């Protein structure tokens, strides 16, 4: 058994979102704060069964070092913390060809080896706010899911190692009324290929009937992500990432609303689809690592394929990481998100958001520095 984890906490010297269409009443005034960024502790258990076969388990729990509660900076529940095994908890059996895993698992989380800046390299970065957005008009279909069966390719697959296929039965399905068929289900796959300095990863996920037909807001969320990278020297790479998310409703009257009118909510918002494109570079110089990211988010498209005005955004980030040792690093970043008048993308991930939702049209600026320690 191995105990592992990460303690990662930042100090935000600036966190502000101004220029909201509601005026000053919709702005987030400048504030300073201490902010946890994905801290966790985990257990890895493995047993050699002979003949190349092994049994294993992972139990990983998120912890909010900043608040010491299950709530993040927005004072709302951070689903990756609060209970034992909230980040990931699975048991499995397998060999170097493939593994079978059962439990709560990461299924549509991050961009794997092609882009892991916001997840692992610095505190901040704008990429994860778009590849798995938690604000704005269209959310990702899944990140981690309970009741998941996943098959993952092993090292004998060479460059395809880490590719997977999965399906899940979300807990919400079991809340169905007596006499009703349980309809909620999710499924997807990841194709990953690494050869030399080149890397590619494609993810697809579909989360169907997320409220099991109990209300007219019953919906299906679909998403895809494509990441491409080229490592031109050890620790240095350029990368591109595209994500596309959509949501459709069982009820035609809701689905065929020509213009989504309720930002960030399911009820009466109508079918919508949105894409994001990101370019980035990571450059290594000894113990120092420099980062730059730029993201363009397209406008929302409705069921007619028409763009909805003022629903896009742009973002960029500059960051640096200095490694004091193999396990401890100091990071700094400057992050900017420029929202159009009907959008409110926020920095997300690790419970970092300072408010539940920014005012529409607000432009976000965050300056932060962090200490990260791996163990």
C-alpha positions in Angstrom: 0.0 0.0 0.0 1.2 3.5 -0.9 0.1 6.7 0.7 0.4 9.7 -1.7 -1.0 13.2 -2.1 -0.7 16.8 -2.9 -0.8 20.0 -0.8 -1.3 23.0 -3.1 -2.4 26.4 -1.8 -2.2 29.8 -3.5 -2.4 33.4 -2.3 -4.5 35.6 -4.6 -3.2 39.1 -4.5 -5.9 40.1 -7.0 -9.3 38.5 -7.7 -11.8 40.9 -9.4 -14.5 40.7 -12.1 -15.7 44.1 -13.3 -17.7 45.4 -16.3 -20.8 43.3 -15.7 -23.8 44.3 -17.8 -25.7 44.9 -14.5 -23.1 47.6 -13.6 -21.5 47.8 -10.2 -24.2 45.6 -8.7 -22.9 42.7 -10.8 -19.2 43.2 -10.2 -16.9 41.2 -8.0 -14.8 43.8 -6.1 -11.1 43.2 -5.7 -10.2 40.9 -2.9 -7.3 39.0 -1.5 -7.6 35.4 -0.3 -5.9 32.1 0.4 -7.2 29.5 -2.1 -6.7 25.7 -2.2 -6.0 24.2 -5.6 -6.8 20.5 -5.8 -5.1 19.3 -2.7 -5.7 15.6 -2.0 -4.6 12.5 -0.2 -4.8 8.9 -1.5 -4.1 5.2 -1.0 -2.9 2.9 -3.8 -3.2 -0.8 -3.0 -1.8 -3.6 -5.2 -1.4 -7.4 -5.0 0.5 -9.6 -7.4 -1.7 -12.6 -8.2 0.9 -14.4 -10.3 1.0 -15.0 -14.1 1.2 -11.3 -14.7 -2.2 -10.7 -13.1 -2.7 -8.2 -10.3 -5.5 -6.8 -8.1 -5.5 -3.2 -7.1 -7.5 -0.4 -5.6 -7.3 3.4 -5.4 -9.0 5.6 -2.8 -8.4 9.3 -3.3 -9.9 12.1 -1.2 -9.9 15.8 -1.9 -9.2 18.2 1.0 -9.7 22.0 1.2 -6.7 23.2 3.0 -7.9 26.8 2.8 -11.3 26.4 4.5 -11.0 23.0 6.2 -14.6 22.3 5.2 -16.2 20.7 2.2 -16.9 24.2 0.7 -14.6 26.0 -1.6 -13.9 29.8 -1.9 -17.4 30.4 -3.3 -18.8 28.8 0.0 -20.5 26.2 -2.2 -19.9 22.4 -1.9 -16.8 21.1 -3.7 -17.8 17.7 -5.0 -14.2 16.5 -4.9 -14.0 16.9 -1.1 -16.0 16.2 2.0 -16.1 12.4 2.1 -13.6 9.6 2.0 -12.9 8.7 -1.7 -14.6 11.7 -3.2 -12.0 12.3 -5.9 -11.7 8.6 -7.0 -12.4 5.2 -5.5 -12.2 2.1 -7.5 -11.1 -1.6 -7.3 -9.9 -3.6 -10.2 -8.0 -6.5 -11.7 -5.8 -6.7 -14.8 -2.4 -7.2 -16.4 -0.1 -5.2 -18.7 -2.6 -5.6 -21.6 -5.7 -4.2 -19.9 -7.4 -3.4 -16.6 -11.0 -3.7 -15.4 -12.0 -1.0 -12.9 -15.2 -0.7 -10.9 -16.2 2.3 -8.8 -16.2 6.1 -8.8 -13.7 7.1 -11.5 -12.3 10.0 -13.7 -13.9 9.5 -17.1 -13.9 13.0 -18.8 -11.4 14.9 -16.7 -8.5 17.0 -18.1 -6.6 16.4 -21.4 -4.2 13.8 -20.2 -0.6 14.1 -21.4 -1.4 16.7 -24.0 -2.4 19.6 -21.6 -2.1 19.3 -17.8 -1.0 22.8 -16.9 -4.0 24.0 -14.8 -4.3 20.5 -13.3 -0.7 19.9 -12.2 1.9 22.5 -13.2 0.7 25.9 -11.8 -2.1 27.4 -9.8 -4.3 29.2 -12.3 -4.2 28.8 -16.0 -7.4 29.2 -18.0 -7.4 25.9 -19.9 -9.4 23.8 -17.5 -12.1 26.5 -17.3 -13.0 25.6 -20.9 -12.1 21.9 -21.3 -14.4 21.1 -18.4 -16.3 24.3 -17.8 -18.4 24.7 -14.7 -19.8 28.1 -15.6 -21.3 29.6 -18.8 -24.0 28.2 -21.0 -22.9 24.6 -21.6 -21.4 22.3 -19.0 -19.3 19.2 -19.7 -21.3 15.9 -19.7 -19.2 14.4 -16.9 -15.9 14.7 -15.0 -16.0 11.9 -12.4 -18.9 9.5 -12.2 -19.9 6.9 -9.6 -21.1 3.4 -10.4 -18.6 3.3 -13.3 -17.2 0.3 -15.2 -14.0 1.1 -17.1 -11.6 -0.9 -19.3 -8.2 0.8 -19.5 -5.3 -0.2 -21.9 -2.0 -1.2 -20.3 1.6 -0.7 -21.1 1.7 -3.6 -23.6 -0.4 -1.5 -26.0 2.6 0.8 -26.4 1.6 4.3 -27.6 -2.1 3.5 -27.0 -1.6 2.8 -23.3 -4.2 4.7 -21.2 -6.9 4.5 -23.8 -10.2 3.4 -22.3 -13.9 2.7 -22.7 -16.5 3.1 -20.0 -20.1 3.1 -19.0 -21.9 4.3 -15.8 -25.2 4.2 -13.9 -25.4 7.5 -12.1 -26.8 7.4 -8.6 -29.6 9.8 -9.6 -31.1 7.0 -11.6 -31.9 5.1 -8.5 -34.1 8.0 -7.3 -36.7 7.0 -9.9 -40.3 6.6 -8.7 -41.7 3.1 -8.2 -43.0 1.7 -11.4 -40.7 3.7 -13.7 -38.0 2.4 -15.9 -34.5 3.6 -14.9 -33.3 5.5 -18.0 -30.3 7.5 -16.8 -27.0 6.2 -18.1 -23.6 7.5 -19.3 -20.9 6.1 -21.5 -17.8 7.2 -23.4 -14.3 6.5 -24.4 -10.7 7.9 -24.6 -8.3 7.2 -27.4 -4.7 8.2 -26.5 -1.6 7.8 -28.6 1.9 8.9 -27.8 4.9 8.4 -30.2 8.2 10.2 -29.8 7.5 13.8 -29.0 3.9 13.7 -30.5 0.8 13.1 -28.4 -2.9 13.0 -29.2 -5.9 12.3 -27.0 -9.6 12.3 -28.0 -12.4 12.0 -25.4 -16.1 11.4 -25.9 -18.9 11.3 -23.3 -22.6 11.1 -23.3 -24.7 11.5 -20.1 -28.3 10.6 -21.0 -31.6 11.5 -19.2 -29.7 13.0 -16.3 -32.9 13.4 -14.2 -34.5 10.2 -15.4 -37.6 11.7 -17.0 -39.1 12.9 -13.7 -39.4 16.5 -14.9 -39.7 18.3 -18.2 -36.0 19.4 -17.7 -34.9 15.8 -18.5 -31.8 16.3 -20.7 -28.9 14.6 -22.5 -25.4 16.1 -22.3 -22.7 15.3 -24.9 -19.1 16.3 -25.1 -15.9 15.7 -27.1 -12.3 16.9 -26.5 -9.3 16.7 -28.8 -5.8 17.5 -27.6 -2.6 17.6 -29.7 0.9 18.2 -28.4 4.5 18.2 -29.5 7.4 18.0 -27.0 10.4 19.8 -28.6 12.7 19.2 -25.6 12.4 17.5 -22.1 9.7 19.4 -20.2 8.9 21.7 -23.1 6.0 21.4 -25.5 3.4 23.3 -27.6 -0.2 22.1 -27.5 -3.7 22.6 -29.0 -7.0 21.6 -27.4 -10.5 21.8 -28.8 -13.7 20.9 -26.8 -17.3 20.8 -28.0 -20.3 20.5 -25.6 -24.0 20.3 -26.2 -27.2 19.8 -24.2 -30.6 18.7 -25.6 -34.0 18.2 -23.8 -36.5 15.4 -24.0 -39.3 18.0 -23.9 -39.6 19.5 -27.4 -41.0 22.8 -26.1 -37.9 23.3 -24.1 -35.4 21.9 -26.6 -36.7 24.1 -29.5 -36.4 27.4 -27.7 -34.7 29.5 -30.3 -32.7 31.6 -27.9 -31.4 30.3 -24.5 -32.7 32.8 -22.0 -31.6 31.4 -18.6 -27.8 31.5 -18.1 -26.3 28.4 -16.6 -29.5 26.6 -15.7 -31.3 23.7 -17.3 -34.9 24.8 -17.0 -36.3 26.7 -20.1 -32.8 27.2 -21.6 -33.2 25.3 -24.8 -30.8 23.2 -26.9 -27.4 24.7 -27.0 -23.9 23.9 -28.3 -20.6 25.6 -27.8 -17.0 25.1 -28.8 -13.6 26.1 -27.3 -10.1 26.3 -28.8 -6.9 26.6 -26.8 -3.3 27.2 -27.8 -0.5 26.9 -25.3 3.3 26.5 -24.7 5.3 25.1 -21.9 9.0 25.9 -21.9 11.5 24.3 -19.5 14.8 26.0 -18.5 16.5 23.9 -15.7 14.3 24.2 -12.6 12.2 27.0 -14.2 9.1 26.3 -16.3 7.3 29.0 -18.2 3.7 28.8 -19.4 1.4 30.7 -21.8 -2.2 29.9 -22.8 -4.8 31.5 -25.1 -8.4 30.4 -25.4 -11.2 31.5 -27.8 -14.7 30.4 -26.9 -17.3 30.4 -29.7 -20.8 31.7 -29.4 -23.6 29.5 -28.3 -25.6 27.9 -31.1 -29.3 27.0 -30.7 -31.3 24.1 -32.2 -31.5 26.0 -35.5 -27.7 26.2 -35.7 -27.9 30.0 -35.3 -25.4 31.8 -33.1 -26.7 33.6 -30.0 -25.4 37.1 -29.7 -22.8 38.0 -27.1 -22.3 34.5 -25.6 -18.6 34.0 -26.4 -15.4 34.8 -24.4 -11.6 35.0 -24.7 -9.0 34.2 -22.1 -5.2 34.1 -21.6 -2.8 33.2 -18.9 0.9 33.6 -18.2 2.6 31.5 -15.6 5.8 30.2 -14.1 6.9 27.2 -12.0 10.1 27.0 -10.1 11.0 23.6 -8.6 12.9 23.7 -5.3 13.1 19.9 -5.3 11.4 17.0 -7.1 8.4 17.3 -4.8 8.1 21.0 -4.0 7.6 24.0 -6.3 6.6 27.7 -6.2 4.2 28.9 -9.0 2.9 32.2 -10.1 0.3 33.2 -12.7 -1.7 36.1 -14.2 -5.1 35.1 -15.6 -7.6 37.1 -17.6 -11.0 36.1 -18.9 -12.9 38.6 -21.1 -16.6 37.6 -21.3 -19.1 39.0 -23.8 -22.2 40.6 -22.5 -24.2 37.4 -22.1 -21.5 35.1 -20.7 -19.9 34.6 -17.3 -17.1 32.1 -17.5 -15.1 31.9 -14.2 -11.8 30.4 -13.2 -12.9 26.9 -12.1 -11.4 23.7 -10.8 -10.3 22.7 -7.3 -13.0 24.9 -5.7 -11.2 28.0 -6.8 -14.2 30.2 -7.7 -14.8 33.1 -5.4 -18.4 33.4 -6.2 -21.1 31.0 -7.4 -21.4 32.9 -10.7 -19.9 36.1 -12.1 -22.1 38.9 -13.4 -22.8 38.6 -17.1 -20.2 40.4 -19.2 -17.7 40.6 -16.3 -14.0 40.6 -17.2 -12.1 38.5 -14.7 -8.5 39.2 -13.5 -6.6 36.9 -11.1 -3.0 37.3 -9.9 -1.8 34.5 -7.7 1.2 32.7 -6.3 1.3 29.2 -4.8 3.2 26.5 -2.9 2.8 23.0 -4.2 4.2 19.9 -2.3 3.8 16.4 -3.5 4.2 13.4 -1.2 
